[in-house]
């Protein structure tokens, strides 16, 4: 029996994995090396396949794979396993995987849930390194199912077995004729392998994708359903497919992942290979967002973090099912990217032209004026009632004069004011072949993309254009959304890291945790910030009103008094704050009042004293901070200060790490950015100081895992050159959570 | 020759018009009686048609109508007119309309632009009351074309001739077999008349609609293209179609209208007849919005006013072309309205279920928990791995057990927590007829709407469902958008009017215009507001610093000083404002400083003095006002005060008149409404006082046409029970505009 350990795979089988490994070795990023990505070669390109629970009835789940593998022409041996049969469809059937003539590379498991563990163990004994488990009845059922899956997982992990599923429709690698996905959408006869790799956490959704691709004449390369992701997950699939040179676009249906940084590593591989990745993320209002709730919890629902991560790591996000299909179609054609947002429009309908002008605007694209030379040239061949301005309306000319349309297109695509062209034709039934030839010719003029809108016209054109790599959509809005995707393009990840010394701050936090604290009050939190190089309002904590007056005279009036206590998170609500005190009398009575209020609010609260701080005025108030996301780890927050953040949801998040340059981009995304930028008579704020603080927080967030939350609220942003300064701060420490085991 | 004047139409021909007249007589609304809506019977239901410029070549525009009228079986006489022919297609051709055996009801005019005026005059001589002019080369060309159209208009108006066009594709009333629209989309043989009335300001767009309706199996009743709207316009068409009992839904493609209140009257007729009206408005970033520019001009782009008007008058607005088609399809089926926003979802794909849950949320709908009884009943017949919670996932059950799907549907539609049901099936190829029967049966359980999503399944089902009035879409998001439209429903217009005496304010404004003023300064504007019953900050205008101190002591410190001048609109920019003065010394020096600043800013400015006003504190600042929209007339504005209105676009508009109840709704639409409503520890504001002011401004705006703009900025809104008070105000008067004539 041949051992199927990873070390003895043939060099050819390892092509994809070695590419991943090469990339990872070349990368300086320690996170990448520890990504946890797996070599899926035995699963997705097995040399032989066993089918545990095979049956002759091809309508049953256990019957499909044999039928599919044979119909798609799987080149290696197939071993049906079922003690009930001697043979199935003329192929010898084995009573157990341990009786096969050789060890298979992959086993499909289609037996009842109660028998899965036994089947997996037998496969392990037989030296089978990878399995696809169709069977349902595991974690998705909760209770006993969850326990069963935990057992499966531990068995698989012990032997390093690759398990896809359970509760999945399986995997298919169509280029290599390995179809172990039982979706009925694959039961058609006319399916050809193509450049699209798809991974789905929903089985039926994968079937929908297969059916839609077939209907659009697009070829699938992979159709992988990951189900409960006991071992093999979404990120593994993305990395594998994006490393296969036959795949031009990778797409996925995603409900949720467990490890954000594994996804990050997979996406880095996709960027390295210049493979666009499109994801439809569902479960956007997931309850999991509430886990990190606190008074600014509303700023970072987990979907917001997914969006930020997608944006940071170059994922093209689809917002609905049709958009997902359209983006897959678009990128499967490998169209050139657009160098800018300026859309030139040519149309046979002035009405659609006006509609498109609106949508260009709504989608954040631009409608440039054409170069006068372009308009003049177009006008030379335009009919009497057309328009040579953008959008160019050539009225009924396409019905009779395809050459003129080619002329217009050529001049528009050559216009220096135009980055990308939309050519729209409504109800065009005549002159179609000549028109098609002209569009194809114009598409070769230069590298600017041409996208065609073809609505209710002769159905033969779209396929001809797509064969030439020209995207074509039957709705003008969908065509414009495709253009937007070509303009946005994937974002390259910057790895620049801001140098800063975080050791003393990390040590102080560790000391606090060690001494049993749950959070640091304002004074201690500000000390941590100071160690990170972040300015804080001057002041100190005092024990009596006499010291308070002395402290006030030290920092200078007006001052703020704030209770310092590890037990009080929201000081204002506890009556623990007095602001703008201008005299020693006010400081004295303020001190007493705070003492009284706290005594009433929480008689048992431990009070470290009362802080006396300078007041910073003429500043714009922001909120900045760190939160822990259960999937993506530390997240950096930025928001408008005060009541506005609640009402106007003016906040931005990023997954750490971020660079100072990322931080600058974050700031421009705030709704109140014009205010910071010095519009409407306000002084220009010290934006660079804010960016610096965000980058320092990012560094700190990655240097310690003892912080559950850090809030600077408010951060007082002063006019340019004067910095920004934390007027209040709170650090909540990571408390060891009680761990529940599943048995 | 029979006279074709309006007075001699047969009673039957006037059915639609008499319905309109009946409604208008019953209405108390004076605006309605003066709406200017026209009787389109001669145009849309002519007994006979002449074709001026008829040719035997049916590919040419002049050749189409004869061919179409005959193919659709127009029941009356058709008179081709062209001196070149004796007959066309076996029908006698006349050299001139004056030579016809009788006067036709309608003439199609398809002659070159240079000959149109002559043709129209001849038709008038021949007593033809209505014309459809296909010819282009009029106002859309500017210059000479504009002058030609002005002449055409004046000739038509002189004789009361109904002119549709010029520059249009014509009209079609398919129920009455009158097809005078030359769109090639009507050249199919298999077009049947149906319940959809469409009017388009774009010719080709109408063709797209015809082609799409045909593709979806939906019947058109009207296909009217209005072109340049020299006489007959969009509103006339809406009113006519909405009054035809064979029409269940009226829809339109709209670039812009000239008279908002005529549209209002047309829409009132549609509401009266319970005919939904769907409009796709394009040209949303129309330059015309800039006409009303001023410092708050950014608040009321004209599209914003269109949107407000649509919302107020019950138009269902489509946001893109596909949505337009989907809404047409939806309402052509006359589905019941949904009583609420709670959507119950049944699906064969858990993945699509999660996707829909997200979209329900994003579309402002709700995903209720099912009644436990409903879940229990559904569970009785659910397969092992399904889910009986909303969204209910019945997995593969529909493949084998249609009856169970009917069971689930019946229980879901009966659930008191559910207002409307989405049943989604992906890639469903088997068991289709049985499933269809179950859906139709469930749809009869009660009046709650069921909308079906049918994606990539057997294509025979959608048509069967639609035949039973059940909407069916091939994309889950489009199905949910249809559900949203069923939930929103048309809004009924409230005619309640707030009583208030505006005579003295109107008189004061008239007096100011009479004396040659262009605007009223703060003091005078506040006087007008007081006359309208709106509170203003106390104070008076003084001529020297001594009087200023006296005035300050009268109103009480702190005070504000503000220059009073008809020549200075933005007082702050001119250095004409000092706020928060607390002593007589500060008032004295403030007075001097303002005088100096103004002298530098504009040495020629006429200064009435300097106003001394009380300061209102602890208030929330809003902006309220009146603007004149060129289409809709007076518009009432409400926005957040200060810099926020610019940055956050926190503003709401309504077309006057509005009631106090409308005003309350406006206030709830502000982004800062939670602040006014007393959230986050703020005191509850006097919202009712704001609503009262908005309604008073609405009354005033309709009582005078001498106001071009009125701004109260800021309106200080005090805590509940304390009212709201104008701290500054500006009234810009209507200056007679120089009129340009076109000859």
Interface residues (C-beta under 8 A of the other chain):
Chain A: X136 X137 X140 X141 X167 X184 X185 X200 X201 X202 X203 X204 X205 X207 X208 X211 X212 X215 X253 X255 X280 X282 X283 X284 X285 X320 X321 X322 X348 X349 X350 X351 X352 X354 X355 X357 X358 X359 X361 X362 X384 X385 X395 X426 X427 X429 X455 X456 X475 X476 X477 X478 X643 X644 X646 X647 X648 X671 X672 X674 X675 X679 X680 X682
Chain B: X136 X137 X140 X141 X167 X184 X185 X200 X201 X202 X203 X204 X205 X207 X208 X211 X212 X215 X253 X255 X280 X282 X283 X284 X285 X320 X321 X322 X348 X349 X350 X351 X352 X354 X355 X357 X358 X359 X361 X362 X384 X385 X395 X426 X427 X429 X455 X456 X475 X476 X477 X643 X644 X646 X647 X648 X671 X672 X674 X675 X679 X680 X682
